[in-house]
Amino acid sequence: MVNIPAIQAELRAGKIDGWLFYDHHRRDPIAAHILGLGGNGLATRRWYYFIPAKGEPRKLVHRIEQGALDAVPGKALVYSGWQELYKLLPKLLSGKKKIAMQYSPENNIPYIGLVDAGTVELIRKLKKKVVSSADLVQIFEASWSPEQLESHLAAGKIIDRVTSEAFARAASFVREGKGLSEFELQQWIVAQFRSNGLYAEPPIVAVQPNNGNPHYEPNERDSRPIRAGDLLLLDVFAKLDRPGSVYYDITWMGYLGERVPDTCAKIFRIVRQARDNAVEFVRENVAKGREIRGWEVDRVTRETIRKAGYGKFFVHRTGHSIGQSVHGNGANMDGFETRDDRKIVPRTCFSVEPGIYLPEFGVRSEVNVYVGEKEARVTGAIQKEILALLA
């Protein structure tokens, strides 16, 4: 259920007059989730829901879908034609000037920019100042409850164990001269997760050169066999299979041999240093109560790799928000693909996963960082070196 008093307190703290939610054909899943609307019923007509910083919320719904907002409190205004809609909108927003919406200036944060340009124009035509709801979304969509943190940690214990077992399985097959493909190992991991009560999507299982593609997806027909001398990347993510649980998402590297080649070890050390620098930057600033933003964390990571001479081979953001979806709606650690200027707020979690992707092979190391009220921490095991799987 939507927490109206908490939203209103944040609006007042941010000196915003109200938060306007708008949807049509379920284009804004953030609105549906924050308001607790679910996915039932029709959504073929436009609706608006306005939460003012003070006072009772207001609804604007179509006559043939008047029940669209029955799950939330407030008095409803009802329209049929577009002329009536345009006549009632000023009444919905009466007395308010600064309005938050799922809008991002210049689409800097496309995950938030869900309201179409025409609707933003319409609200501005009413002489309202439209501001981004990005930080509000973090608080009411991306912040975890204590129970969600526990679900993350519980899933992490299972995932860490299964990941270790997956490396051991690959090593065993190689030692015994048996065939094992990327796809087969992927499917084994999924089966282990599901048998242990996790909701699992297919992980990335990649040997070179496939691990040079950050979003490689093995398939039954074209995946490569895992052989001696291969560098194996496992990017695994899952959550407890129960409502409200949140993801745990990690990447580890192993080498199918007795000694990791110097070329691979060198690249891993650079990636590890970039990862650790980013984590330490977050830890220090959170401990000191300093405000930091997603793009700043990305800058720390990227600069480490750039100084080592591999900047052009780091082709994605440093990390993403983690929530009930593996890519959540909080701040991303990104100053590269986008400029994410959202504040990193308490009770949120994100990945730190730098990588260097060469034509011959790719290396990535990924941890999850949870930010509390006064401290930040990595929530699981931290890889120090590439695993020598046949040692």
C-alpha positions in Angstrom: 0.0 0.0 0.0 1.3 3.5 -0.9 2.7 5.4 2.1 1.1 8.8 1.5 2.5 10.5 4.7 6.1 9.3 4.0 5.8 10.6 0.4 4.5 13.9 1.6 7.3 14.3 4.1 9.9 13.8 1.3 8.1 16.3 -0.9 8.2 18.9 1.8 11.8 18.2 2.5 12.6 18.7 -1.2 10.4 21.8 -1.5 8.3 20.2 -4.1 4.5 20.9 -4.2 3.5 17.5 -5.3 4.2 14.2 -7.2 2.1 13.6 -10.3 1.8 10.0 -11.5 0.5 9.4 -15.0 -0.1 6.2 -17.0 -1.6 4.9 -20.2 -1.4 1.2 -21.3 1.0 0.5 -18.4 3.8 2.5 -19.7 5.1 3.4 -16.2 5.8 0.3 -14.1 7.4 2.5 -11.5 4.1 4.3 -10.9 2.2 1.0 -10.6 4.7 -0.4 -8.1 4.9 2.6 -5.9 1.2 3.0 -5.8 0.6 -0.7 -5.3 -1.7 -1.0 -8.4 -0.6 -4.4 -9.6 -1.2 -5.5 -13.2 -4.9 -6.4 -13.0 -7.7 -4.7 -14.8 -7.9 -2.5 -17.9 -5.5 0.4 -18.5 -6.6 1.6 -21.9 -7.5 5.2 -20.8 -5.2 7.9 -19.3 -5.2 8.3 -15.5 -3.5 10.8 -13.3 -2.8 10.6 -9.5 -1.6 13.6 -7.6 0.0 13.5 -4.2 0.4 17.0 -2.8 3.0 17.9 -0.2 0.1 18.7 2.1 -3.6 17.6 1.9 -5.5 14.8 0.3 -4.4 13.1 -2.9 -6.5 13.6 -6.0 -7.4 11.3 -8.9 -8.4 11.9 -12.5 -9.8 8.8 -14.2 -11.9 8.0 -17.3 -15.6 7.2 -16.9 -15.3 3.7 -18.3 -12.3 2.9 -16.1 -13.2 4.6 -12.9 -11.8 1.8 -10.9 -8.3 2.2 -12.2 -7.2 3.9 -9.0 -9.5 2.3 -6.4 -6.4 0.9 -4.6 -5.2 4.4 -3.6 -6.9 7.0 -1.4 -8.2 10.4 -2.6 -11.2 12.1 -4.2 -11.7 11.2 -7.9 -12.4 13.6 -10.8 -13.9 11.9 -13.8 -13.7 12.7 -17.5 -14.9 11.3 -20.8 -13.6 13.4 -23.7 -10.2 15.0 -24.2 -11.8 18.5 -23.7 -13.1 17.5 -20.3 -9.7 16.0 -19.4 -7.9 19.3 -20.3 -10.5 21.2 -18.3 -10.1 19.0 -15.2 -6.3 18.9 -15.2 -5.9 22.4 -13.8 -8.3 21.5 -11.0 -6.3 18.4 -10.2 -3.1 20.5 -9.8 -4.8 23.7 -8.4 -2.6 25.8 -6.2 0.6 23.9 -7.0 3.6 25.1 -9.0 6.5 22.7 -8.7 5.5 19.2 -9.7 7.6 16.0 -9.7 7.0 13.5 -12.5 8.8 10.4 -14.0 10.8 12.8 -16.2 14.6 13.2 -16.7 16.0 16.4 -18.2 17.6 15.6 -21.6 16.8 12.0 -20.8 20.0 11.7 -18.8 18.4 8.9 -16.8 16.2 7.0 -19.3 15.1 4.5 -16.6 13.2 7.4 -15.0 12.1 9.2 -18.2 8.8 7.3 -18.6 6.3 10.1 -19.1 6.0 11.1 -22.7 7.1 14.5 -23.9 3.6 15.6 -24.9 2.3 15.0 -21.4 5.2 17.0 -19.9 4.3 19.8 -22.4 0.7 19.7 -21.3 1.6 20.1 -17.6 4.0 22.9 -18.4 1.3 24.6 -20.4 -0.6 24.9 -17.1 2.3 27.0 -15.9 3.7 24.2 -13.7 7.4 23.6 -13.2 8.1 19.9 -13.9 11.0 18.4 -12.0 12.4 14.9 -12.0 11.1 12.3 -9.5 14.4 10.4 -9.7 15.4 10.8 -6.1 11.8 10.2 -4.9 11.7 7.0 -6.9 14.9 5.8 -5.1 13.4 6.3 -1.7 10.1 4.6 -2.4 11.1 2.1 -5.1 14.8 1.2 -4.6 15.2 1.4 -0.8 15.2 -2.0 0.9 13.4 -3.1 4.0 15.3 -5.1 6.6 13.5 -8.2 5.3 14.7 -7.5 1.8 18.3 -7.2 2.9 17.9 -10.5 4.7 16.6 -12.1 1.5 19.6 -10.7 -0.4 22.0 -12.2 2.1 20.2 -15.5 2.2 20.2 -15.8 -1.6 23.9 -14.8 -1.6 24.9 -17.7 0.5 23.3 -20.1 -1.9 24.7 -18.3 -5.0 28.2 -18.2 -3.6 28.1 -21.9 -2.9 26.6 -22.9 -6.3 29.1 -20.7 -8.1 32.0 -22.4 -6.4 30.5 -25.8 -7.2 30.1 -24.7 -10.9 33.8 -24.0 -11.2 34.5 -27.4 -9.5 32.2 -29.1 -12.0 33.9 -27.5 -15.0 37.3 -28.6 -13.6 36.1 -32.1 -13.0 34.8 -32.5 -16.5 38.1 -31.2 -17.9 40.2 -33.5 -15.8 38.1 -36.5 -16.8 38.1 -35.6 -20.5 34.4 -35.3 -20.6 32.5 -32.8 -22.7 30.9 -29.8 -21.1 29.7 -26.7 -22.9 29.0 -23.2 -21.7 25.2 -23.8 -22.2 25.3 -27.1 -20.3 27.0 -25.5 -17.3 24.6 -22.6 -17.5 21.6 -25.0 -17.4 23.2 -26.9 -14.5 23.5 -23.7 -12.5 19.9 -22.7 -13.2 18.7 -26.2 -12.0 20.8 -25.9 -8.8 19.3 -22.4 -8.1 15.7 -23.6 -8.6 16.2 -26.7 -6.5 17.5 -24.4 -3.7 14.5 -22.2 -3.7 15.8 -19.4 -5.9 14.1 -17.6 -8.8 16.8 -17.8 -11.4 17.4 -16.3 -14.9 20.0 -17.9 -17.1 23.5 -16.7 -16.0 26.4 -15.8 -18.3 28.8 -18.7 -18.7 31.6 -17.7 -21.1 35.1 -18.8 -22.1 37.3 -16.9 -24.4 36.7 -15.1 -26.8 33.0 -15.1 -25.7 33.9 -13.5 -22.3 35.1 -10.5 -24.3 31.4 -9.8 -24.9 29.9 -8.3 -21.7 26.4 -9.6 -22.5 27.2 -12.9 -24.2 24.4 -15.4 -23.9 25.2 -19.1 -24.5 22.7 -21.2 -26.3 22.4 -24.9 -27.0 23.4 -24.7 -30.6 26.4 -22.4 -30.7 28.0 -22.4 -27.2 31.6 -23.3 -26.9 33.0 -26.4 -25.1 34.9 -25.7 -21.9 38.4 -27.0 -22.2 41.8 -27.0 -20.6 43.5 -23.6 -20.9 40.2 -21.8 -21.0 39.4 -18.6 -18.9 35.9 -19.1 -17.6 33.6 -16.2 -16.6 30.5 -16.8 -14.5 28.0 -13.9 -14.1 25.3 -15.3 -11.9 22.2 -13.6 -10.4 19.1 -14.8 -8.6 16.8 -14.1 -5.7 14.7 -16.1 -3.2 11.5 -17.3 -4.9 9.1 -15.4 -2.8 7.3 -12.0 -3.1 9.4 -8.9 -2.3 12.8 -10.6 -2.4 15.7 -8.8 -4.1 18.6 -10.0 -6.2 22.2 -11.0 -5.5 24.4 -10.5 -8.6 28.1 -11.5 -8.9 30.8 -12.2 -11.4 33.8 -14.5 -10.8 36.6 -15.8 -13.0 38.4 -19.2 -13.1 41.1 -20.7 -15.3 41.1 -24.3 -16.4 44.7 -24.9 -15.7 47.3 -25.2 -12.9 48.6 -21.7 -13.2 46.8 -18.6 -14.4 48.7 -17.0 -17.4 50.4 -13.8 -16.7 48.4 -11.9 -19.3 45.1 -12.8 -17.7 46.4 -12.2 -14.1 47.6 -8.8 -15.1 44.2 -7.7 -16.5 42.4 -9.1 -13.5 44.7 -7.1 -11.1 43.7 -3.9 -12.9 40.0 -4.8 -12.8 40.3 -5.7 -9.1 42.0 -2.4 -8.3 39.3 -0.5 -10.1 36.6 -2.4 -8.3 38.3 -1.9 -4.9 38.9 1.8 -5.5 35.2 2.3 -6.2 34.1 0.3 -3.2 36.5 2.3 -0.9 35.3 5.6 -2.4 31.7 4.7 -1.4 32.7 3.4 2.0 34.7 6.5 2.9 32.1 9.0 1.8 29.2 7.2 3.4 31.1 7.0 6.7 31.8 10.7 6.6 28.2 11.6 5.7 29.2 13.1 2.3 26.7 13.1 -0.5 27.9 11.2 -3.6 26.2 10.4 -6.9 26.4 7.5 -9.3 28.5 9.1 -11.9 31.2 9.9 -9.3 31.6 6.2 -8.5 31.9 5.4 -12.2 34.6 8.1 -12.6 36.8 6.5 -9.9 36.5 3.1 -11.5 37.0 4.3 -15.1 40.0 6.5 -14.2 41.8 3.5 -12.6 41.4 1.5 -15.8 42.3 4.5 -18.0 45.5 5.1 -16.2 46.5 1.5 -16.7 46.1 2.0 -20.5 42.9 0.0 -21.0 40.2 2.7 -21.0 38.8 2.0 -24.4 38.3 -1.7 -23.4 36.0 -0.8 -20.5 32.8 -0.4 -22.5 29.9 -0.3 -20.0 29.0 1.5 -16.8 30.5 0.5 -13.5 27.4 -0.8 -11.9 23.6 -0.9 -11.7 21.0 -0.6 -9.0 19.8 -3.9 -7.6 16.2 -4.6 -6.4 13.3 -6.9 -7.0 14.6 -6.8 -10.6 18.2 -7.5 -11.2 18.5 -4.0 -12.7 16.7 -1.9 -10.2 15.3 1.7 -10.2 17.9 3.3 -7.9 21.1 5.1 -8.9 23.3 3.4 -11.3 27.1 3.8 -11.0 27.3 5.4 -14.4 29.0 8.4 -15.9 29.6 6.7 -19.3 26.4 5.3 -20.8 24.4 8.0 -19.0 25.3 10.7 -16.5 23.5 9.4 -13.5 23.4 12.3 -11.0 21.1 10.7 -8.5 22.3 10.7 -4.9 23.3 7.3 -3.4 20.7 7.0 -0.6 20.6 4.8 2.4 19.1 1.3 2.2 19.9 0.8 -1.4 22.2 -1.7 -3.2 24.1 -1.7 -6.4 26.8 -3.6 -8.3 30.3 -2.6 -8.8 31.5 -4.6 -11.9 34.4 -3.1 -13.9 35.6 -5.1 -16.9 38.3 -5.1 -19.6 37.2 -6.7 -22.8 40.0 -7.5 -25.2 39.6 -9.3 -28.6 41.2 -12.4 -27.2 39.4 -12.6 -23.8 37.5 -10.5 -21.3 37.7 -10.1 -17.5 35.1 -8.8 -15.1 34.8 -8.8 -11.3 31.5 -8.0 -9.7 30.4 -7.4 -6.1 27.3 -6.0 -4.5 27.5 -2.9 -2.3 24.8 -2.2 0.3 24.6 1.3 1.7 23.2 1.7 5.2 22.5 4.8 7.2 26.2 5.4 8.2 28.2 2.6 6.5 28.5 0.8 3.2 29.7 -2.8 2.7 30.1 -5.6 0.2 27.5 -8.2 0.9 29.4 -11.3 -0.2 32.7 -12.9 -0.9 35.3 -10.8 -2.8 37.5 -12.4 -5.4 41.2 -11.6 -5.0 42.7 -13.6 -7.8 41.5 -15.6 -10.8 40.9 -19.2 -9.5 43.4 -21.8 -10.8 40.9 -24.6 -11.2 43.3 -27.5 -11.9 45.9 -26.6 -9.3 
